Amino acid sequence: MTDDLFDVESNEDGSGAIVLRVRVQPGAGRAAVTGRHGDALALRVAAPPVDGRANAQCLELVADIFGVRKSQVELVSGEKSRQKRLRLTGIEPSRARDVIAHELRSTTGRPGPHDHGERSSRSRP
């Protein structure tokens, strides 16, 4: 179940967003989804937690995973914490569920998480 990893926001104009909960491990070998951490999507990023570099790489990774522009991903809370909340605009909740489920399936049963450095050859659900 992936519904517990994000909340859905609706605006009066009909537009909406999801607010994704993530737990970030900075300073890892490479950026990747590593599974779940409670009610958050577990990510690791190569950048160190210095001068916002890990946050920036986290935003880039999430934008890449969900197939949205980096400008559509915003850090809502957790700037100096491993627990973060990210707002994604331009993605339907059903699509978010599919993407998260695909990423979680990709991390289970493998000896190590996959690299998200080259995602263009990867098929998305």
N, C-alpha and C positions, 0 to 999 in steps of 0.2 A: 504494500500500500504506500502510495506516494503523497496522498492528500495531506498528511501530517507534516510535510516538509515545507509547505508554503501556505500563505493566506491569500485570498482574492480581494482586491480593492475594486470598487465600482464608483465611477464618477457620475454626476448628474447628466453629463453630455453623452453617456453611453460608453465612453472609453473606460478602459480598466487596466489593471496591472496586477502582477502577482508580487508578493513579498516573500522571497525565498530565504530560509534560514540555512546558513552554512557554518561549518567549523573549519577553519583554515589552519594548516600546518605550514608555516613559512620555513624557508631554508632547506627544502627537500631537494632531491636530485633533479626532479623535473615536475612540471605542472600536470596534475591528473586528478580525476575523481577517484577516491579510494573507498567509497561506500557510504554508510550511514554513521552518524554519531548521535544517538538518541533521536531527537526530532529535527536533526539538521543533516544536510548533505555534506559529507566529509570531503574536503579538497586538500591538496597539497600544492604548494607553489615553490618554485626555485628561489625566488627573490627573498632577501632577508627582510625582517620587519623594521626597516630603517627608512626614514623620510617618505613613508607611504608607498614604498616600492612593492611590498607584498600585497597591499590593498589594490594597487593598480593592476598587478598581474592577476589577482583574484577576479577583478571586474572583466579583464580581457578573457580569461578562461571561461567564465560564466557566459559572456556574450558569444563566444565561439561555440560552446556546448549547445546553447539554445538557438543559435543561428540568427542572432539579432546584432544590430550595430552596438558598438561599445557605448555610444551616447544613450542607448536605451536601458543601460544598467547603471543604477545609482546606489551608492552605499547609504543606507538609511540609519544604521546604528552599528556600533562595534568597531569604530575606527582603530582603537588601540587594544582590541580584544580578539581572541581567536574565534569567538562566537560573533557572527555578523548577520545582519539582515540586509538583503539586497532587493531593491525594487526593479522589476523588469516590466517595461511597457512594450506593447506591440506583440504580445504573445497570448494566445487563448489558454485558459486553464487546462483544457483537454490536451492541448499540444504540450504544455509544460509537464503534465502527468506522463505522457508518452515518452518525452525526452528523458525525464528522470528515471523512469522504469527501464529504459534502454541502457542508460549509463550504469544503473545499479546491476543490471544483468551482466553487463560487460565486465564488472569488477569481481563478480563472484566466480569462484572455481578457477581462478588464474593464479599463477605463482606470484605475480606482481601487477600493479595497476598499469594500464596502458598509457602511452605518451599522447598528450593532446597537442603536441607541437605541430604536427602535420595532420590537420583534420579534413583537408579538402578532398582526400581520397576516400573518406569514410562516409558510409551511407547513414542518413538520419532516418528515424522512423517517420 
